[in-house]
Amino acid sequence: MGTPARIVVLPQTTSHLRIEDLTLPDPGPTQVVVKQFASGICHS
Protein backbone atom coordinates (compact mmCIF):
# COMPACT_ATOMS: atom_id res chain seq x y z
CA MET A 1 0.00 0.00 0.00
CA GLY A 2 2.80 2.46 0.81
CA THR A 3 3.00 5.58 2.93
CA PRO A 4 2.18 9.01 1.46
CA ALA A 5 4.98 11.54 1.99
CA ARG A 6 5.61 15.19 1.18
CA ILE A 7 9.27 15.83 0.38
CA VAL A 8 11.41 18.86 -0.42
CA VAL A 9 13.73 18.43 -3.38
CA LEU A 10 16.78 20.49 -4.35
CA PRO A 11 17.63 19.19 -7.85
CA GLN A 12 20.84 21.26 -8.11
CA THR A 13 22.66 23.61 -5.78
CA THR A 14 21.85 26.50 -8.14
CA SER A 15 18.10 25.78 -8.39
CA HIS A 16 15.12 26.48 -6.14
CA LEU A 17 13.60 24.07 -3.64
CA ARG A 18 10.39 22.35 -4.69
CA ILE A 19 7.81 20.33 -2.78
CA GLU A 20 6.68 16.96 -4.13
CA ASP A 21 4.17 14.37 -2.95
CA LEU A 22 5.05 10.71 -3.37
CA THR A 23 4.29 7.29 -1.93
CA LEU A 24 7.04 5.51 -0.02
CA PRO A 25 7.09 1.72 -0.34
CA ASP A 26 6.08 -0.36 2.67
CA PRO A 27 9.06 -1.26 4.88
CA GLY A 28 10.54 -4.73 4.68
CA PRO A 29 10.50 -7.17 7.61
CA THR A 30 13.71 -5.72 9.10
CA GLN A 31 12.97 -2.03 8.31
CA VAL A 32 11.02 0.74 10.06
CA VAL A 33 9.40 4.02 9.02
CA VAL A 34 10.50 7.08 11.03
CA LYS A 35 8.19 10.11 11.04
CA GLN A 36 10.08 13.41 11.00
CA PHE A 37 8.27 16.43 12.43
CA ALA A 38 10.71 19.25 11.56
CA SER A 39 14.01 20.03 9.92
CA GLY A 40 16.12 23.05 9.07
CA ILE A 41 18.31 24.27 6.25
CA CYS A 42 21.40 26.44 6.72
CA HIS A 43 22.24 28.58 3.69
CA SER A 44 25.72 29.59 4.86
Legacy VTK file of the C-alpha trace (Angstrom):
# vtk DataFile Version 3.0
C-alpha trace
ASCII
DATASET POLYDATA
POINTS 44 float
0.000 0.000 0.000
2.803 2.458 0.811
2.996 5.585 2.931
2.179 9.012 1.464
4.977 11.544 1.992
5.615 15.193 1.182
9.270 15.827 0.376
11.408 18.855 -0.417
13.731 18.434 -3.385
16.783 20.486 -4.354
17.634 19.194 -7.849
20.835 21.257 -8.114
22.661 23.608 -5.783
21.851 26.496 -8.144
18.100 25.785 -8.391
15.118 26.482 -6.140
13.605 24.066 -3.638
10.394 22.349 -4.695
7.811 20.329 -2.779
6.675 16.960 -4.132
4.169 14.365 -2.954
5.047 10.707 -3.369
4.295 7.291 -1.931
7.036 5.507 -0.016
7.089 1.719 -0.341
6.083 -0.362 2.666
9.062 -1.264 4.880
10.540 -4.731 4.676
10.497 -7.174 7.611
13.711 -5.719 9.098
12.968 -2.030 8.308
11.023 0.743 10.057
9.397 4.021 9.016
10.496 7.078 11.026
8.191 10.110 11.041
10.081 13.409 10.998
8.275 16.431 12.427
10.706 19.246 11.562
14.013 20.030 9.915
16.121 23.051 9.075
18.310 24.270 6.252
21.399 26.440 6.720
22.244 28.585 3.692
25.715 29.587 4.864
LINES 1 45
44 0 1 2 3 4 5 6 7 8 9 10 11 12 13 14 15 16 17 18 19 20 21 22 23 24 25 26 27 28 29 30 31 32 33 34 35 36 37 38 39 40 41 42 43
